[in-house]
Amino acid sequence: MEDIIISPSSSSSLISFSHKTPPSTLQQRLRYVIERQPDWWAYAIFWQTSNDDQGRLLLSWGDGHFQGTKDTSPKFHDNSSHIQGLHNERRKVMKGIQSLVGDNHDIDMSMIDGTDISDAEWFYMLSLTRSFSAGDGIPGKSLTTGSLVWLTGAHELQLYNCGRAKEAQLHGIETLVCIPTSRGVLELGSSEIIRENWGLIQQVKYLFERPQRQENFTRSGELSFVNSEHSDSDCPLLPLNNTEKRIPKKRGRKPGSGRETMFNHVEAERQRREKLNHRFYALRAVVPNVSRMDKASLLSDAVSYINELKSKIEDLESELRRVCKRVKVETIDVMDSQSTTTTTSVEQITAAKSSRSSGVELDIKIIGNDAMIRVQSENVNYPSARLMDALRELGFQVHHASVSCVNDIVLQDIVVKLPHTFKTHEQGLKSALLRELQP
């Protein structure tokens, strides 16, 4: 491969090739970019532009090259079951990715069998399943604005309002760079602090901004690792409009079916997570007190809040029943009070008429909070039951009751406790009981 003469520290570096032909494949250009730099870059990913089914601009995996960190050991050295389980889970996921895209990617899985996977390598592998719409994430924002994004240090990565930047910082990436080109966005990541290098930017612009007649970018999206014995750098790149037609068939499958299947799974999973996240946002909006921002704590707080609301509803329903009963008694009091001040004699005559017409004779004596009630009536239509129903409707508590029957005449003696809110007199209570006893 030819040499690029470049001064990385100069913002006006001149770029020239000792030979006329630059790196021909996308994989070779990615390797060339990060391996010829004085700074150590862990990986390079080229996000290639395409269009989705609705014709919207989309950035998806074009190709990538993983060089690794200087400290190639994984981040975790703990031999605890939790850490070992984490590494085993990562290996299973990486093998799952290999099975999904096995037709179109030459991944040497022997490099991860029996070994621990570093955070940077895990972040790089998961990027294979990612895609970005215009303005989404660092690659999408860089493509939309056409400007360079160079984030250095945990502070800048955290402050940048983007999930991918925060995810990179959590996986040990200290420098994250996105350089827009006419064909997509080049993303570089490093576990070291690397200051802005205009020489690198000019080199990327030269390698990836070549005219259409000289470009042979591929959409095969092959993964490459430094220590993999199956190198994909010799794979020829195909024109964009003929890529799917010229990919050789393997094991009887249709060309590109592995990648299409993988992207279908990825898109379905992305949509499912978006819906789930929107529902969590809606739940977060209605739960007033959230102890922590993780989903498990949010669900726990939501359950507690729902139980609290149920308890409040039960209390309010109980209070409503008490108020309704009190209003009913107070209504009787008001009606009786008005009748007493204006038409006491008429009420007595009416009560007497009602008593005679219904065949019921009432005698009531009120002593403090207790009332002694004597009812004499014909033994027709269960008079005892009707009297108890009337007392219950008025909210009276029965202390004592006796019933005797002589010659079809029923005599009932009742002692009841009057409610605290009951303020009527004997005549008012008699009128209320007669109204309740009316058939």
Summary of the structure (lengths in Angstrom):
residues: 439
radius of gyration: 42.5
end to end distance: 109.3
largest distance: 131.9
contacts: 1226
relative contact order: 0.09
helix: 47%
strand: 18%
